[in-house]
Amino acid sequence: MVDPITTVIVAIIILIILGLSIRIVNQYERGVVFRLGKVIGIKEPGLRIIIPLVDRMVKPSLQIITMPIQSQKIITEDNVSIDVAAVAYFKIVDPYKAVVEVENYTRAVNQISQTTVRSVVGQFNLDEILSETPKINLRIKELIDNHSEPWGISVTTVEIKDITLPENMKRVIGLQAEAEREKRAKIIAADGEYLSAAKLGEAADIISQHPIALQLRIMQVLNQIAVEKNSTIIFPAPLMNSITDISNFLKTENAEATTPKNNLDPLKNDDVTENQPKAVLDLLKTPKTESAASKETTENVGTKKSEDK
């Protein structure tokens, strides 16, 4: 009969052996198995069994790893000292090489990335670094990828995320940007003046054919000025002449309206008969003759009646 204590001990040993033998490989991992120090294969995801104390499994991750590249001082081609920080994204494409060819692939990629960033950025001047960042990022990625390819690592992206400039260089760049914007503003203003002058020339040609258009334009400007409630308005000379003519006309009309109508006979009014055609004067004389004859007839009739009485 088997001793219960022995049974328990055997069961415990079996459980320990199973615990040391069973390995679970996740979907994003691969299992590199070493047997007595030699690679015997790469295990796919799932439940895997190895020989305890004989086999050893290393499970590198195939996920994309985000690795920040710490800021470092770099001297550009035009001798400007700047601080550059970047970030790199890489992943393992060959688990065997990542485990066997390099001791610590993360540290190795980090160091080669810092060296490459310093080397590549130092080949450009400051203006190119600020304006051609995508080109620099691509160049850094290609160099890091070439170095890390024997390790079974593929670099997907490298991006410069921060560029710190000296304070004096910031002021110089600010002045340069301000001067550039001022230049653009003057060019735009000059183009606007050129187009405006061309349109004003066309408008002047139209106004010269229609003089009343100038008066209407002046009235429109005065209307716009009046909306702003200005206390002083300077009238242009053509408008003052027009106002003077209107004022004289109104004075003349008022004077004629207030003058006694002593001379209503148009034939005795020199202002009426002056420069009038002869036909008009004859027409004016005809009513008078007829009126005088009618008056004389009336007087004769009245005298005759008196004599009859």
C-alpha positions in Angstrom: 0.0 0.0 0.0 1.3 3.4 -1.0 2.2 5.7 1.9 0.0 8.9 1.8 2.9 11.1 2.6 4.8 9.7 -0.4 1.8 10.3 -2.6 1.6 13.9 -1.5 5.3 14.4 -2.0 5.1 13.0 -5.5 2.1 15.1 -6.3 4.0 18.3 -5.2 7.0 17.3 -7.3 4.8 16.8 -10.3 3.2 20.2 -9.9 6.5 21.9 -9.5 7.8 20.2 -12.7 4.6 21.2 -14.6 5.0 24.7 -13.3 8.6 24.8 -14.6 7.7 23.2 -17.9 4.6 25.1 -19.0 5.1 28.5 -20.7 2.5 30.8 -22.2 3.5 32.9 -25.2 1.3 35.9 -25.8 0.1 36.9 -29.2 2.5 39.9 -29.4 5.5 37.8 -28.3 7.7 35.1 -29.6 9.5 32.5 -27.5 13.2 31.9 -28.2 14.1 28.5 -26.6 17.6 27.7 -25.4 18.6 24.1 -24.6 21.8 23.8 -22.7 22.8 27.3 -24.1 21.9 26.6 -27.7 18.9 28.0 -29.6 16.7 25.1 -30.6 13.7 27.1 -32.0 11.2 29.9 -31.8 7.9 29.2 -30.3 4.7 30.7 -31.6 2.0 32.2 -29.3 0.1 29.7 -27.2 0.8 27.1 -24.5 4.3 25.7 -24.8 6.1 23.1 -22.8 9.9 23.0 -22.2 12.2 20.7 -20.2 12.8 22.2 -16.7 16.4 23.0 -15.8 17.4 22.2 -19.3 15.5 24.6 -21.5 15.2 28.3 -21.1 12.8 30.6 -22.9 13.2 34.3 -23.7 10.1 36.1 -24.9 10.9 39.4 -26.8 7.9 41.6 -27.6 7.1 42.4 -31.2 5.1 45.5 -30.3 6.3 49.0 -31.5 8.4 50.5 -28.8 8.4 54.2 -28.1 11.9 55.4 -27.1 12.6 59.1 -26.2 16.0 60.4 -27.3 17.0 62.8 -24.6 18.0 66.4 -25.3 21.6 67.0 -26.2 23.6 70.1 -27.2 24.5 70.1 -30.9 26.6 72.7 -32.8 25.1 73.3 -36.3 27.0 73.9 -39.5 26.9 77.6 -39.0 28.3 77.3 -35.4 25.0 77.8 -33.5 24.6 75.8 -30.3 21.2 74.3 -29.9 19.5 71.6 -27.8 17.7 68.9 -29.7 15.4 66.3 -28.4 13.7 63.5 -30.5 11.7 60.4 -30.3 12.1 57.1 -32.1 9.7 54.2 -32.8 11.0 50.8 -33.5 10.0 47.1 -33.4 11.5 43.6 -33.5 11.1 41.9 -36.8 13.5 39.0 -36.1 13.3 37.6 -32.5 16.4 35.4 -33.0 18.7 38.3 -33.9 17.2 40.6 -31.3 18.1 38.0 -28.6 21.3 36.5 -29.9 23.0 39.4 -31.9 22.8 42.1 -29.2 22.9 42.1 -25.5 20.2 44.8 -24.8 18.5 45.9 -28.0 16.6 48.8 -26.3 19.8 50.3 -24.9 21.7 49.7 -28.2 19.0 51.5 -30.3 18.9 54.4 -27.8 22.7 55.0 -28.0 22.9 54.7 -31.7 19.9 57.1 -32.0 21.6 59.8 -29.9 24.8 59.5 -31.9 23.0 59.7 -35.2 20.9 62.7 -34.2 24.0 64.6 -33.2 25.8 63.7 -36.4 23.0 64.4 -38.8 21.7 67.7 -37.2 25.3 69.0 -37.1 25.5 68.8 -40.9 22.8 71.4 -41.4 22.6 75.1 -40.6 20.0 76.6 -38.3 17.6 77.8 -41.0 17.6 74.3 -42.7 17.0 72.6 -39.3 14.0 74.9 -38.6 12.5 74.7 -42.2 13.5 71.2 -43.4 12.7 69.1 -40.3 11.0 66.3 -42.3 14.1 65.8 -44.4 16.3 65.6 -41.4 13.9 63.1 -39.7 14.0 60.8 -42.8 17.8 61.0 -42.9 18.1 60.1 -39.2 15.6 57.2 -39.6 17.6 55.7 -42.5 20.9 55.8 -40.7 19.5 54.2 -37.5 17.6 51.6 -39.5 20.9 50.6 -41.3 22.7 50.2 -37.9 19.9 48.3 -36.3 19.0 45.9 -39.1 21.6 43.3 -38.2 20.0 43.2 -34.7 16.6 42.2 -36.2 15.1 45.6 -35.4 13.2 47.9 -37.8 12.9 51.7 -37.1 9.6 52.9 -38.2 9.7 56.6 -37.4 12.1 59.2 -35.9 10.9 62.7 -35.2 12.6 65.8 -33.8 10.2 67.0 -31.1 12.0 69.9 -29.5 14.6 72.5 -30.6 15.8 74.9 -28.0 17.6 78.0 -29.2 19.8 80.5 -27.3 18.0 83.7 -26.1 20.1 86.0 -28.3 19.3 83.8 -31.3 15.6 84.0 -30.5 15.7 87.8 -30.6 17.6 87.7 -33.9 15.1 85.4 -35.5 12.2 87.5 -34.2 13.7 90.6 -35.8 14.3 88.7 -39.0 10.7 87.5 -39.0 9.4 91.0 -38.3 11.5 92.5 -41.2 10.2 89.8 -43.5 6.6 90.5 -42.6 7.1 94.2 -43.0 8.6 93.6 -46.5 5.6 91.5 -47.5 3.3 94.2 -46.1 5.0 96.9 -48.2 4.9 94.8 -51.3 1.2 94.1 -50.8 0.5 97.8 -50.2 2.4 98.8 -53.3 0.4 96.3 -55.4 -2.8 97.7 -53.9 -1.7 101.2 -54.8 -0.9 100.2 -58.3 -4.3 98.6 -58.9 -6.0 101.5 -57.1 -4.3 104.0 -59.4 -5.4 102.1 -62.5 -9.0 102.0 -61.3 -8.9 105.7 -60.3 -7.6 106.5 -63.8 -10.6 104.7 -65.3 -12.9 106.5 -62.9 -11.4 109.8 -63.9 -12.1 109.1 -67.5 -15.7 108.3 -66.8 -16.2 111.4 -64.6 -14.6 113.6 -67.2 -17.4 112.5 -69.6 -20.1 113.0 -66.9 -19.3 116.0 -64.7 -22.3 115.5 -62.6 -20.8 112.2 -61.4 -18.2 114.2 -59.5 -20.9 116.1 -57.6 -22.7 112.9 -56.7 -19.4 111.4 -55.4 -18.8 114.4 -53.3 -22.3 114.2 -51.8 -21.7 110.5 -51.0 -18.4 111.3 -49.2 -20.1 114.0 -47.2 -22.9 111.6 -46.3 -20.3 109.1 -45.0 -18.5 111.9 -43.0 -21.8 113.0 -41.5 -22.4 109.5 -40.1 -19.2 109.8 -38.0 -20.5 112.9 -36.3 -17.4 115.0 -37.0 -17.5 118.6 -35.8 -15.5 120.1 -38.7 -16.0 119.3 -42.4 -13.8 120.8 -45.2 -15.7 121.3 -48.4 -13.8 120.9 -51.7 -13.7 123.8 -54.1 -16.0 122.4 -56.8 -18.7 121.8 -54.2 -18.3 125.3 -52.8 -18.8 126.7 -56.3 -22.0 124.6 -56.7 -23.3 125.8 -53.3 -22.5 129.4 -54.3 -24.4 129.1 -57.5 -27.4 127.6 -55.7 -27.2 130.4 -53.1 -27.2 133.1 -55.8 -30.0 131.5 -57.6 -32.1 131.4 -54.4 -31.3 135.0 -53.6 -32.4 136.1 -57.1 -35.6 134.2 -56.8 -36.3 135.8 -53.4 -35.5 139.3 -54.7 -37.9 138.9 -57.6 -40.6 137.6 -55.3 -40.3 140.6 -53.0 -40.0 143.3 -55.8 -43.4 145.2 -56.5 -44.9 144.2 -59.7 -45.1 147.8 -61.2 -44.2 146.9 -64.7 -46.2 143.9 -65.7 -46.3 144.9 -69.4 -43.9 142.5 -71.1 -43.3 144.9 -73.9 -42.0 147.5 -71.5 -39.8 145.1 -69.6 -36.4 145.2 -71.1 -35.5 141.8 -69.5 -38.3 140.1 -71.4 -38.1 141.9 -74.8 -34.3 141.6 -74.9 -33.1 138.9 -77.4 -36.7 137.9 -78.2 -37.6 137.0 -81.8 -39.9 139.4 -83.8 -42.7 136.8 -84.1 -42.8 136.7 -80.3 -43.0 140.5 -80.0 -45.8 140.6 -82.6 -47.7 138.0 -80.6 -47.3 140.0 -77.5 -48.5 143.2 -79.2 -51.6 141.6 -80.7 -53.5 141.0 -77.4 -52.8 144.7 -76.5 -54.2 146.0 -79.7 -57.3 143.9 -79.4 -57.8 145.0 -75.8 -57.4 148.7 -76.7 -59.9 148.4 -79.6 -62.3 146.7 -77.2 -61.9 149.4 -74.7 -62.4 152.1 -77.3 -65.6 150.5 -78.5 -66.8 150.3 -75.0 -66.2 154.0 -74.4 -67.9 154.9 -77.7 -71.0 152.9 -76.7 -71.1 154.6 -73.4 -70.8 158.1 -74.9 -73.6 157.3 -77.4 -75.9 156.2 -74.6 -75.2 159.4 -72.8 -76.1 161.5 -75.9 -79.3 159.6 -76.4 -80.3 160.4 -72.9 
